[in-house]
Amino acid sequence: MKLLDYTNETIKGLFDLTGKTCIITGGGGGLGLATARGYANYGANLVLTGRTKETLDKAAASLADTGAKVLTIVADTLDLDDCQRVVDETVANFGKIDVLFPAAGVARRFSAEEFPKDMFDLVIDTNVKGTWYIDQAVGRQMIKQHEKGMDPAGKIINITSVRANNGLDLGYGAYACSKGAVLSMTRQLAVEWAKFNICVNAVGPTIVASLLTKPIFDDPVKAKVFTDRILFHRPMESGELIGSMIYLASAASDFITGQIVYVDGGCVAA
């Protein structure tokens, strides 16, 4: 949109997601579900995927008050057939894919010298391969949308981490490697797919307060290692990701690609 085309109404609508279709893998998890609620409140249709039907059903039920259309699909992003099925079912139900947020991920913590191979492989496979496979499947669909004149053809918002930039002596070897890979993946896909008008960016959170991280914050020594690096000296809340996710999914960010938006309380700056 050229500058002279911006009116009061188009500016007010920069963050509107009405009619957009957004896929969120790991849609029943903390960051995935928080983002889903944000997208739903801005008018989007939702496709939530995950490996457990009960978790997805609970997530969908929790979003009923938004009035959004929510499709749940049990799928594993490490399965190429599942990734394609997510694309096919989304297009069959909503006609297109506007946004992908691959939020599914895992972390396992062991010292580098003792990191078990099966645990290292689990983290790398889930966080790197799982992101790549669903990005690839959705990217193919977005290329088709570009060929049909959709502009932008779609937006992919990966999830990396401050751990991609800063080491931490608490057993994050596999996780740091995986998030560094996602950071590079994001920039590579942005370069390759810009010609199809696909925007590829990522968000980089710091540690999030959740049931999974409760054991860390129950230990004052471990908690201090994290909070000393965060300028606000506290963990992030899952809801604090919503604004950035809406921005990257909306028309407000149509000229932004290949970027990492850190939602980290200043962790990377420090």
BAFI-3210 file (N, C-alpha, C; in Angstrom, 3 decimals, decimal comma, padded with zeros to 6 digits):
// residues 270
n [1|2|3|4|5|6|7|8|9|10|11|12|13|14|15|16|17|18|19|20|21|22|23|24|25|26|27|28|29|30|31|32|33|34|35|36|37|38|39|40|41|42|43|44|45|46|47|48|49|50|51|52|53|54|55|56|57|58|59|60|61|62|63|64|65|66|67|68|69|70|71|72|73|74|75|76|77|78|79|80|81|82|83|84|85|86|87|88|89|90|91|92|93|94|95|96|97|98|99|100|101|102|103|104|105|106|107|108|109|110|111|112|113|114|115|116|117|118|119|120|121|122|123|124|125|126|127|128|129|130|131|132|133|134|135|136|137|138|139|140|141|142|143|144|145|146|147|148|149|150|151|152|153|154|155|156|157|158|159|160|161|162|163|164|165|166|167|168|169|170|171|172|173|174|175|176|177|178|179|180|181|182|183|184|185|186|187|188|189|190|191|192|193|194|195|196|197|198|199|200|201|202|203|204|205|206|207|208|209|210|211|212|213|214|215|216|217|218|219|220|221|222|223|224|225|226|227|228|229|230|231|232|233|234|235|236|237|238|239|240|241|242|243|244|245|246|247|248|249|250|251|252|253|254|255|256|257|258|259|260|261|262|263|264|265|266|267|268|269|270]
n.u [000,849|000,675|001,871|000,046|-002,269|-003,045|-005,518|-007,529|-009,133|-007,890|-005,512|-006,410|-007,189|-004,903|-004,062|-006,028|-007,349|-009,450|-011,073|-008,703|-006,766|-005,224|-002,711|-001,650|000,783|001,272|-000,803|-002,190|-000,524|001,226|002,331|001,331|-001,453|-002,001|-001,358|-003,262|-005,619|-005,203|-005,170|-007,768|-009,340|-008,859|-010,184|-009,510|-009,677|-009,005|-006,616|-005,716|-003,103|-001,717|-000,397|-002,123|-005,438|-007,182|-005,954|-006,097|-008,868|-009,570|-008,250|-009,612|-012,174|-011,694|-011,501|-013,969|-015,460|-014,565|-015,764|-014,584|-013,936|-012,787|-010,656|-009,506|-006,719|-005,307|-001,984|001,445|004,276|006,661|006,076|005,848|003,604|001,554|001,987|001,354|-001,287|-002,377|-002,174|-003,850|-006,365|-006,828|-007,016|-009,204|-011,215|-011,078|-010,126|-007,678|-004,349|-003,196|-001,451|001,185|002,160|004,512|004,495|005,082|007,304|010,175|012,142|015,068|017,222|020,562|023,968|026,547|028,582|027,409|025,084|022,421|022,174|019,629|017,958|019,094|018,663|015,859|015,204|016,429|015,186|012,420|012,309|013,765|013,579|010,817|009,830|010,869|009,627|006,840|006,875|007,798|005,734|003,525|004,608|004,717|001,996|001,490|003,019|001,518|-000,694|000,396|000,801|-001,775|-002,306|-002,473|-001,561|000,077|001,370|001,346|002,207|004,804|005,678|008,156|009,489|012,103|014,634|016,070|018,138|019,388|021,244|022,644|024,651|024,077|024,745|023,213|022,528|021,491|022,311|021,328|018,890|019,697|021,222|019,165|017,464|019,144|019,413|016,781|016,636|018,493|017,234|014,881|015,780|016,921|014,695|013,198|014,735|014,660|011,926|010,925|010,446|008,021|006,318|006,043|006,219|008,650|009,360|010,511|009,835|011,527|011,454|012,243|012,806|009,776|007,210|005,731|004,100|005,988|008,395|008,348|009,813|012,368|012,050|011,320|013,637|015,792|018,478|018,868|016,832|017,791|019,924|018,646|016,959|018,768|019,753|017,701|016,375|014,173|014,076|012,459|010,549|009,079|005,581|003,166|001,151|002,363|003,471|001,546|000,985|003,197|002,911|000,448|001,085|003,088|001,539|-000,253|-001,357|000,183|002,826|003,657|005,906|008,015|010,430|012,470|013,293|014,029|012,066|012,572|011,167|011,833|012,389|014,695|016,833|018,649|019,920|021,332]
n.v [-001,188|002,136|005,253|007,379|006,004|005,346|005,783|007,201|005,071|002,798|002,822|002,405|-000,178|-001,701|-003,748|-005,577|-008,829|-010,023|-012,563|-013,807|-016,813|-018,755|-020,963|-022,767|-024,632|-026,925|-025,831|-026,057|-025,426|-023,140|-020,635|-021,001|-021,167|-018,714|-016,985|-017,849|-016,947|-014,188|-013,830|-014,716|-012,780|-010,660|-011,330|-013,607|-016,847|-020,020|-022,668|-025,261|-027,376|-030,441|-033,189|-034,460|-035,188|-034,549|-032,353|-030,463|-030,265|-029,166|-026,719|-025,547|-025,333|-023,464|-021,186|-020,552|-018,352|-016,272|-016,377|-017,202|-019,203|-022,423|-024,918|-028,099|-030,245|-033,320|-033,963|-034,654|-032,779|-033,854|-035,710|-036,007|-036,543|-035,899|-033,141|-032,261|-033,012|-031,295|-028,878|-029,467|-029,963|-027,528|-025,767|-026,947|-026,357|-023,562|-022,319|-021,001|-020,220|-017,917|-017,312|-018,874|-020,233|-021,998|-023,337|-025,557|-027,264|-028,473|-028,805|-030,043|-030,561|-030,999|-031,375|-030,413|-032,313|-034,639|-035,022|-036,960|-038,954|-039,625|-037,715|-035,348|-035,682|-035,703|-033,029|-031,558|-032,729|-032,170|-029,329|-028,249|-029,876|-030,331|-027,726|-026,963|-028,840|-028,261|-025,566|-025,829|-027,328|-025,601|-023,378|-024,178|-024,144|-021,421|-020,378|-021,232|-019,641|-017,141|-017,346|-017,161|-014,564|-013,552|-011,209|-009,943|-013,297|-014,846|-015,350|-016,423|-017,213|-018,014|-019,565|-018,689|-018,124|-016,354|-017,916|-018,656|-016,755|-016,202|-018,049|-020,347|-021,579|-023,914|-026,354|-026,121|-026,965|-028,531|-027,241|-024,584|-024,970|-025,826|-023,601|-021,694|-022,770|-022,469|-019,697|-019,136|-020,586|-019,136|-016,694|-017,677|-018,807|-016,496|-015,084|-016,837|-017,000|-014,478|-013,633|-014,696|-013,156|-013,877|-013,423|-014,073|-014,347|-014,264|-014,770|-014,096|-015,196|-014,723|-016,720|-018,224|-017,817|-020,628|-023,842|-025,675|-024,373|-023,881|-025,454|-024,325|-021,671|-022,129|-022,631|-020,572|-019,996|-020,946|-019,483|-016,887|-016,872|-016,648|-014,343|-012,319|-011,708|-010,562|-007,461|-006,473|-008,141|-010,419|-013,323|-013,807|-013,434|-015,541|-014,186|-011,850|-012,136|-011,768|-009,235|-008,798|-011,010|-010,534|-008,227|-009,195|-010,901|-009,328|-006,694|-004,596|-005,312|-005,834|-005,156|-006,294|-008,724|-011,621|-010,992|-010,987|-010,725|-009,815|-010,717|-010,147|-008,764|-007,240|-008,976|-009,894|-007,500|-007,016]
n.w [000,000|-000,979|000,408|000,043|-000,149|002,349|004,693|007,346|008,063|006,910|008,303|010,911|010,563|010,320|012,009|011,893|011,656|010,458|008,731|008,109|008,029|010,371|011,218|014,002|015,333|018,034|019,387|021,755|023,785|026,066|024,837|022,263|022,669|023,886|021,784|019,946|021,151|020,985|018,166|017,578|018,832|017,193|014,936|013,403|011,761|013,191|013,182|015,044|015,906|017,161|019,093|020,770|021,194|023,321|024,553|022,509|022,180|024,634|024,440|022,267|023,352|025,335|023,879|023,018|023,845|022,273|019,840|017,527|014,587|014,988|014,066|014,841|014,549|014,866|014,757|013,890|013,637|012,826|010,992|007,634|006,040|007,808|008,052|005,476|005,451|007,343|005,941|003,738|004,950|006,162|003,963|002,703|004,509|004,945|002,675|002,257|003,487|005,688|007,773|009,547|012,589|013,981|016,864|018,333|020,441|022,333|025,358|026,845|029,576|030,195|031,263|028,954|028,536|029,298|027,923|026,890|023,937|022,876|024,006|023,054|020,307|020,303|020,979|018,883|016,651|017,112|017,432|015,293|012,855|012,951|012,758|010,264|008,498|008,640|007,936|005,315|004,056|004,348|003,105|000,420|-000,203|000,141|-001,934|-004,111|-003,614|-004,081|-006,827|-007,632|-007,231|-004,631|-002,217|000,551|000,025|002,223|005,717|007,755|010,985|012,868|015,888|017,795|020,206|023,014|023,753|021,445|021,056|023,442|025,575|028,339|031,494|032,291|031,203|028,574|026,042|023,751|023,269|022,776|020,451|018,747|018,604|017,556|015,035|014,086|013,973|011,889|009,865|009,531|008,406|006,055|004,692|004,407|002,543|000,324|-000,231|-000,612|-003,195|-003,710|-002,317|000,361|003,757|006,139|009,395|012,840|016,330|019,383|022,376|025,899|028,860|029,900|032,270|033,511|033,991|033,204|033,630|036,292|038,223|037,914|038,774|041,332|042,538|043,989|043,298|040,651|039,443|039,697|037,913|035,470|035,775|036,326|033,857|032,541|031,924|033,267|035,365|035,784|034,743|031,467|030,761|029,202|027,795|027,051|024,620|022,720|021,450|019,713|018,059|016,812|015,418|013,599|012,104|010,792|008,472|009,203|009,217|006,629|005,102|006,290|006,700|007,357|009,902|013,452|016,190|019,331|022,313|025,179|027,511|027,403|027,456|025,415|024,804|027,097]
ca.u [000,000|001,444|001,590|-001,160|-003,439|-003,402|-006,554|-007,784|-009,723|-006,909|-004,546|-007,061|-007,332|-003,607|-003,885|-007,230|-007,110|-010,741|-011,030|-007,418|-006,701|-003,944|-002,363|-000,737|001,158|001,406|-001,823|-002,720|000,487|001,128|002,506|000,419|-002,831|-002,071|-001,399|-004,563|-006,612|-004,964|-005,634|-009,226|-009,932|-008,701|-011,038|-008,977|-010,045|-007,871|-006,366|-004,807|-002,626|-000,950|-000,402|-003,087|-006,786|-007,762|-005,368|-006,648|-010,282|-009,607|-007,848|-010,712|-013,265|-011,310|-011,590|-015,364|-015,989|-014,108|-016,611|-013,778|-014,019|-011,587|-010,493|-008,406|-006,188|-004,273|-000,905|002,817|005,031|007,788|005,530|005,608|002,222|000,721|002,141|000,570|-002,707|-002,758|-002,372|-005,013|-007,597|-007,019|-007,495|-010,544|-012,172|-011,033|-009,788|-006,332|-003,571|-002,596|-000,409|001,628|002,991|004,901|004,844|005,421|008,725|010,521|013,457|015,610|018,404|021,652|025,272|026,992|029,400|026,606|023,786|022,105|021,916|018,202|017,376|019,584|017,942|014,464|015,116|016,765|014,138|011,161|012,405|014,327|012,918|009,381|009,576|011,172|008,649|005,553|007,163|007,910|004,410|002,709|005,247|004,266|000,637|001,563|003,516|000,334|-001,522|001,069|000,542|-003,167|-002,399|-002,619|-000,434|001,132|000,890|001,233|003,206|005,290|006,300|008,812|009,821|013,465|014,784|017,297|019,183|020,104|022,267|023,404|024,792|023,616|025,336|022,175|022,172|020,669|023,061|020,485|017,890|020,382|021,526|017,932|016,921|020,054|019,052|015,521|016,965|019,080|016,195|013,962|016,395|017,086|013,395|012,817|015,458|014,194|010,503|010,508|009,955|006,624|005,606|005,836|007,022|009,096|010,003|010,477|009,863|012,543|011,136|013,091|012,134|008,372|006,648|004,772|004,244|007,221|009,561|008,155|010,938|013,494|011,790|011,226|015,026|016,273|019,789|018,640|015,995|018,623|020,711|017,805|016,444|019,869|019,982|016,508|016,451|013,047|014,331|011,357|010,279|008,005|004,280|002,813|000,333|003,182|003,848|000,401|001,103|004,167|002,371|-000,581|001,819|003,755|000,528|-001,170|-000,878|001,138|004,199|003,769|007,219|009,013|010,734|013,823|013,621|013,765|011,513|012,850|010,233|012,778|012,705|016,037|017,845|019,688|020,662|022,234]
ca.v [000,000|003,366|006,182|008,169|005,123|005,182|006,681|006,951|003,741|001,747|002,826|001,731|-001,604|-002,341|-004,940|-006,398|-010,155|-010,570|-013,389|-014,485|-018,169|-018,893|-022,285|-022,753|-025,963|-026,796|-024,840|-026,214|-025,027|-021,798|-019,579|-021,259|-020,842|-017,257|-016,390|-018,183|-016,021|-012,884|-013,866|-014,854|-011,498|-009,748|-011,755|-014,689|-018,248|-020,719|-024,104|-025,674|-028,743|-031,006|-034,645|-035,009|-034,687|-033,982|-031,031|-029,582|-030,033|-028,239|-025,410|-025,023|-024,967|-022,250|-020,057|-020,427|-017,018|-015,309|-016,495|-017,570|-020,550|-023,139|-026,277|-028,809|-031,358|-034,098|-034,147|-034,587|-032,031|-034,658|-036,612|-035,207|-036,736|-035,108|-031,722|-032,014|-033,151|-030,033|-027,912|-029,848|-029,777|-026,087|-025,196|-027,471|-025,709|-022,099|-021,832|-020,438|-020,104|-016,590|-017,223|-020,087|-020,074|-023,313|-023,123|-026,828|-027,365|-029,112|-028,509|-031,010|-029,921|-031,830|-030,773|-030,730|-033,523|-035,816|-034,945|-038,236|-038,829|-039,665|-036,439|-034,344|-035,910|-035,299|-031,568|-031,109|-033,188|-031,457|-027,877|-027,866|-030,590|-030,099|-026,388|-026,975|-029,619|-027,561|-024,374|-026,251|-027,709|-024,392|-022,530|-024,623|-023,630|-019,972|-020,131|-021,364|-018,461|-016,053|-017,529|-016,765|-013,122|-013,156|-010,348|-010,953|-014,663|-015,462|-014,977|-017,491|-016,622|-019,075|-019,204|-018,964|-017,865|-015,664|-018,936|-018,714|-015,712|-016,183|-019,316|-020,358|-022,763|-024,701|-027,535|-025,765|-027,226|-028,943|-026,203|-023,455|-025,371|-025,899|-022,264|-021,048|-023,287|-021,848|-018,318|-019,164|-021,072|-018,030|-015,763|-018,358|-018,892|-015,132|-014,754|-017,678|-016,875|-013,087|-013,494|-015,135|-012,277|-014,543|-012,838|-015,063|-013,718|-015,098|-014,128|-014,670|-014,938|-015,190|-017,780|-017,911|-018,373|-021,675|-025,053|-026,349|-023,681|-023,677|-025,983|-023,389|-020,494|-022,578|-022,694|-019,176|-019,890|-021,076|-018,359|-015,687|-016,957|-016,130|-012,982|-011,362|-011,348|-009,876|-006,113|-006,267|-009,067|-011,362|-014,067|-013,331|-014,087|-015,975|-013,173|-010,733|-012,403|-011,573|-008,027|-009,023|-011,995|-009,867|-007,332|-009,948|-011,572|-008,351|-005,814|-003,634|-005,792|-006,357|-004,878|-006,828|-010,148|-011,988|-010,335|-011,646|-009,777|-010,352|-010,358|-010,741|-007,896|-006,693|-010,007|-009,892|-006,239|-007,090]
ca.w [000,000|-001,048|001,494|-000,224|-000,039|003,756|005,201|008,760|008,233|006,636|009,410|012,039|010,254|010,079|012,840|011,767|011,085|010,053|007,534|007,978|008,559|011,065|011,744|015,143|015,812|019,481|019,689|023,094|024,758|026,625|023,851|021,157|023,056|024,088|020,451|019,366|021,721|020,384|016,779|017,578|019,202|016,069|013,837|012,588|011,890|013,788|013,024|016,110|015,747|018,261|019,055|021,730|020,923|024,534|024,746|021,479|022,488|025,767|023,931|021,455|024,261|026,064|022,954|022,574|024,137|021,268|018,658|016,357|014,037|015,401|013,562|015,498|013,759|015,540|013,785|014,374|012,630|012,355|009,976|006,432|005,620|008,719|007,707|004,267|005,804|007,993|004,853|002,930|005,721|006,358|002,700|002,456|005,411|004,936|001,348|002,147|004,725|005,770|008,805|010,239|013,779|014,479|018,270|018,984|020,752|023,602|025,938|027,804|030,132|030,725|030,994|027,597|028,486|029,654|027,240|026,246|022,506|022,560|024,402|022,107|019,052|020,494|020,928|017,528|015,730|017,342|017,272|013,990|011,759|013,033|012,228|008,822|007,726|008,523|007,132|003,927|003,553|004,253|002,105|-000,914|-000,391|-000,016|-003,288|-004,971|-003,388|-004,799|-008,259|-007,859|-007,037|-003,240|-001,845|000,550|-000,151|003,535|006,711|008,631|012,180|013,629|017,264|018,234|021,638|023,408|023,861|020,167|021,097|024,685|026,277|029,729|032,119|032,968|030,436|027,417|024,807|022,628|023,016|022,152|019,070|017,959|018,379|016,612|013,713|013,668|013,612|010,544|008,969|009,276|007,464|004,772|004,032|004,024|001,315|-000,782|-000,538|-000,820|-004,569|-003,718|-001,384|001,645|004,831|007,116|010,540|014,045|017,638|020,262|023,787|026,984|029,597|030,159|033,503|033,175|034,799|032,798|034,185|037,728|039,011|037,860|039,602|042,717|043,009|043,930|042,639|039,205|039,003|039,611|036,684|034,395|035,977|036,271|032,455|032,042|032,495|034,179|036,478|035,960|033,509|030,594|030,822|027,844|027,147|026,579|023,234|021,835|020,633|018,641|017,136|016,008|014,518|012,531|011,299|010,218|007,403|009,767|009,012|005,267|004,514|007,218|006,536|007,752|011,169|014,729|017,162|020,656|023,388|026,125|028,642|027,270|027,715|024,385|024,913|028,245]
c.u [000,894|000,982|000,277|-002,431|-003,874|-004,423|-006,712|-008,286|-008,711|-005,862|-005,143|-007,151|-006,031|-003,429|-005,085|-006,891|-008,409|-010,614|-009,714|-007,513|-005,308|-003,784|-001,380|-000,447|001,499|000,380|-002,447|-001,748|000,377|001,229|001,564|-000,999|-002,997|-002,167|-002,736|-005,641|-006,438|-005,478|-007,159|-009,888|-009,773|-009,359|-010,595|-009,728|-008,809|-007,827|-005,318|-004,398|-001,799|-001,084|-001,452|-004,449|-007,372|-007,242|-005,948|-008,109|-010,427|-009,248|-008,975|-011,861|-012,950|-011,415|-013,020|-015,906|-015,560|-015,007|-015,856|-014,109|-012,706|-011,638|-009,324|-008,007|-005,104|-003,194|000,441|003,649|006,304|007,365|005,163|004,168|001,268|000,791|001,309|-000,917|-003,212|-003,042|-003,666|-006,325|-007,878|-007,598|-008,911|-011,591|-012,234|-010,584|-008,377|-005,640|-002,895|-001,386|-000,094|002,486|003,328|005,424|005,244|006,927|008,945|011,877|013,827|016,940|019,356|022,952|025,774|027,744|028,614|025,275|023,499|021,728|020,426|017,511|017,813|018,818|016,487|014,305|015,379|015,658|012,874|011,265|012,892|013,565|011,409|008,990|009,784|010,067|007,329|005,743|007,154|006,548|003,521|003,287|004,818|002,863|000,657|002,112|002,372|-000,565|-000,927|000,764|-000,884|-003,392|-002,583|-001,378|-000,715|000,547|000,747|002,351|003,527|006,038|006,880|009,087|011,240|013,538|016,019|018,454|019,942|021,267|023,198|023,454|024,348|024,080|024,304|021,662|021,359|021,351|022,196|019,494|018,520|020,715|020,274|017,399|017,843|019,745|017,769|015,753|017,519|018,067|015,252|014,529|016,581|015,768|012,910|013,470|014,897|012,765|010,017|009,923|008,517|005,756|005,166|006,771|007,377|009,889|009,985|010,368|010,882|012,235|012,306|012,307|010,739|007,935|005,556|004,964|005,560|008,456|009,440|009,310|012,157|013,257|011,488|012,608|015,625|017,597|019,630|017,834|016,832|019,488|019,929|017,458|017,545|020,127|018,798|016,441|015,310|013,075|013,128|011,177|009,171|006,724|003,845|002,008|001,135|003,716|002,767|000,574|002,047|003,634|001,281|000,084|002,405|002,766|-000,294|-000,527|000,142|002,582|004,431|005,136|008,352|009,200|012,188|014,253|013,303|013,277|011,688|011,854|010,880|013,126|014,114|017,154|018,989|020,537|021,690|023,385]
c.v [001,250|004,342|006,935|007,323|004,936|006,249|006,403|005,534|002,636|001,681|002,119|000,224|-002,344|-003,648|-005,891|-007,722|-010,811|-011,328|-014,096|-015,880|-018,417|-020,304|-022,105|-024,192|-025,848|-025,827|-024,954|-025,795|-023,576|-020,686|-019,754|-020,840|-019,351|-016,540|-016,643|-017,236|-014,620|-012,820|-013,913|-013,515|-010,437|-010,282|-012,939|-016,009|-019,009|-022,185|-024,465|-027,115|-029,149|-032,514|-035,275|-034,367|-033,992|-032,560|-030,032|-029,260|-029,030|-026,829|-024,761|-024,553|-023,667|-020,998|-019,786|-019,026|-015,966|-015,304|-016,897|-018,975|-021,254|-024,566|-026,913|-030,011|-032,057|-034,427|-033,993|-033,899|-032,748|-035,660|-035,773|-035,343|-035,942|-033,626|-031,383|-032,097|-031,895|-028,967|-028,206|-029,593|-028,302|-025,443|-025,677|-026,748|-024,192|-021,491|-021,319|-020,506|-018,742|-016,554|-018,616|-019,686|-021,465|-023,216|-024,409|-026,892|-028,028|-028,608|-029,639|-030,449|-030,944|-031,089|-031,251|-032,050|-034,791|-035,872|-036,259|-038,039|-038,791|-038,354|-035,311|-034,458|-035,452|-033,788|-031,059|-031,499|-032,350|-029,994|-027,453|-028,546|-030,326|-028,734|-026,362|-027,676|-028,882|-026,251|-024,731|-026,569|-026,485|-023,448|-022,903|-024,100|-022,123|-019,583|-020,244|-020,138|-017,240|-016,137|-017,137|-015,278|-012,659|-012,391|-009,665|-012,364|-015,389|-015,013|-016,183|-016,828|-017,765|-018,615|-019,670|-018,617|-017,012|-016,650|-019,127|-017,735|-015,829|-017,566|-019,197|-021,656|-023,530|-025,831|-027,293|-026,054|-027,553|-027,853|-025,008|-023,764|-025,327|-024,508|-021,417|-021,487|-022,642|-020,390|-018,267|-019,614|-019,944|-017,072|-016,396|-018,429|-017,510|-014,749|-015,545|-017,374|-015,439|-012,899|-013,971|-014,272|-013,003|-013,893|-013,935|-014,349|-014,694|-014,212|-014,861|-014,355|-015,267|-016,288|-017,317|-018,546|-019,374|-022,853|-025,763|-025,694|-023,441|-024,258|-025,057|-022,232|-020,846|-022,680|-021,288|-019,008|-019,953|-019,896|-017,110|-015,682|-016,367|-014,660|-011,922|-010,884|-010,605|-008,515|-005,807|-007,258|-009,955|-012,155|-013,412|-014,100|-014,412|-014,919|-012,008|-010,958|-011,947|-010,365|-008,206|-009,995|-011,401|-008,948|-008,097|-010,677|-010,605|-007,540|-004,805|-004,026|-006,308|-006,122|-005,396|-008,325|-010,396|-011,429|-011,227|-010,576|-010,391|-009,797|-010,906|-009,867|-007,349|-007,689|-009,985|-008,635|-006,303|-008,053]
c.w [000,000|000,042|001,267|-000,142|001,414|004,156|006,690|008,975|007,963|007,737|010,625|011,820|010,056|010,844|012,765|011,090|010,614|008,733|007,295|008,586|009,103|011,613|012,894|015,537|017,290|020,014|021,068|024,175|025,152|025,596|022,669|021,475|023,296|022,750|019,778|019,877|021,140|018,958|016,710|017,890|018,121|014,799|013,018|012,792|012,351|013,400|014,062|015,888|016,958|018,208|019,948|021,537|022,143|024,777|023,751|021,752|023,634|025,314|023,137|022,335|024,992|025,198|022,499|022,777|023,120|020,035|017,406|015,881|014,343|014,872|014,289|014,653|014,571|014,511|014,467|013,304|012,185|011,288|008,748|005,938|006,500|008,371|006,471|004,559|006,508|006,937|004,107|003,681|005,966|005,105|002,398|003,294|005,236|003,604|001,168|003,506|004,709|006,689|009,340|011,424|014,302|015,915|018,986|019,233|022,099|024,084|026,887|028,282|030,761|030,462|029,636|027,529|028,776|028,912|026,518|024,778|022,206|022,920|023,460|020,789|019,156|020,341|019,510|016,544|015,882|016,962|015,893|012,851|011,764|012,508|010,714|008,029|007,563|007,751|005,645|003,324|003,367|003,199|000,695|-001,212|-000,607|-001,383|-004,294|-004,836|-004,087|-006,287|-008,625|-007,566|-005,611|-002,794|-000,505|000,477|001,176|004,444|007,590|009,774|013,017|015,057|017,579|019,721|021,875|023,547|022,555|020,158|022,290|025,322|027,729|030,369|032,950|032,078|029,185|026,076|023,611|022,258|022,312|020,698|018,207|017,644|017,503|015,189|013,203|013,265|012,188|009,501|008,564|008,242|006,091|004,008|003,599|002,704|000,131|-001,195|-000,691|-002,215|-004,718|-002,790|-000,118|002,663|005,833|008,197|011,719|015,274|018,499|021,712|024,704|027,729|030,027|031,471|033,132|034,117|034,479|033,419|035,691|038,562|039,016|038,814|041,053|043,362|042,888|043,200|041,122|038,679|038,798|038,354|035,512|034,594|035,995|034,846|031,841|032,716|033,447|035,346|036,809|034,676|032,704|030,900|029,399|027,097|026,586|025,166|022,253|020,915|019,460|017,607|016,248|014,982|013,335|011,627|010,459|009,099|007,901|009,493|007,595|004,629|005,400|006,963|006,914|009,092|012,378|015,702|018,547|021,674|024,659|027,313|028,606|027,447|026,701|024,469|026,041|028,001]
res [m|k|l|l|d|y|t|n|e|t|i|k|g|l|f|d|l|t|g|k|t|c|i|i|t|g|g|g|g|g|l|g|l|a|t|a|r|g|y|a|n|y|g|a|n|l|v|l|t|g|r|t|k|e|t|l|d|k|a|a|a|s|l|a|d|t|g|a|k|v|l|t|i|v|a|d|t|l|d|l|d|d|c|q|r|v|v|d|e|t|v|a|n|f|g|k|i|d|v|l|f|p|a|a|g|v|a|r|r|f|s|a|e|e|f|p|k|d|m|f|d|l|v|i|d|t|n|v|k|g|t|w|y|i|d|q|a|v|g|r|q|m|i|k|q|h|e|k|g|m|d|p|a|g|k|i|i|n|i|t|s|v|r|a|n|n|g|l|d|l|g|y|g|a|y|a|c|s|k|g|a|v|l|s|m|t|r|q|l|a|v|e|w|a|k|f|n|i|c|v|n|a|v|g|p|t|i|v|a|s|l|l|t|k|p|i|f|d|d|p|v|k|a|k|v|f|t|d|r|i|l|f|h|r|p|m|e|s|g|e|l|i|g|s|m|i|y|l|a|s|a|a|s|d|f|i|t|g|q|i|v|y|v|d|g|g|c|v|a|a]
***
